Amino acid sequence: MNRILLVALACSAMLIGGCAGTDYRRTEAGTAIGAVLGGLAGSQLGDESSTNVLIGAAVGALAGGAVGRYMDNQEHELQARLKAEREANILHITRLGDGSLKIGIASDASFAIDSATLSQQAQQTFNKIASVLRDYDKTIIHIVGHTDSTGSAEHNMRLSLERAQSVANFMAGRGINSQRMLTWGRGESQPIATNDTPQGRTRNRRVDIVIKPIVEGQEAQALSEPAYLGR
């Protein structure tokens, strides 16, 4: 058994408390399902059997035949709980090609310009999201931050990751197990509108939440980085 797996098993037993001094960050990733599965996400995904065991022990998994209904029910509850936000065009809930769910949230409704501090309105929205995701705990939650092209690419990458981490910290405070959350910063690299107009830049300043089911025997797939989320 290699060193990283030994560390992961020890940390799994203690949740994340004993791993505070171990840095497992990836280039565009923030806290990765605590220190335990973050380490595996960065360096151990090739050892799928070990990864599956650890994810299953820490979070739990779905039998393959139950995945469709589980995600359908989760989507239905999110659509209902976030009806007001959808009607106000603050967010959109869509099903991705791999069966995962995406909640696309306008960053201008969440953060002031050049800030990673959640607004009061955003806190209400993310509180609603957390209230649903708490009940559907056999998923990995990927929180992906984006910016417009104003400012340097380095600054925008850092800001996008800080915003994603701010959302993760808030949701952890609302009862979401931090071992389920991965944060990613994509800066200005994945626009959904032109950056040549104020309206387009507003659309590009956003946070996406991608919810992937943990499927028994395929658990490592839930940890994989979400696909391109731009145009």
ABEGO torsion letter per residue (X at the ends): XBAAAAAAAAAAAAEAAAAAABBABBAABBBBGEAAAAAAAAAAAABAAAAAAAAAAAAEBBBAAAAAAAAAAAAAAAAAAAAAAAAAGABBBBBBAAGBBBBBBBAAAABBBGBABBBAAAAAAAAAAAAAAAABAABBBBBBBBBBABEBAAAAAAAAAAAAAAAAAAAAAAGBBAAABBBBBAEAABBABBAABAAAAAAABBBBBBBBBBBBGAAAAAABBBBBABX
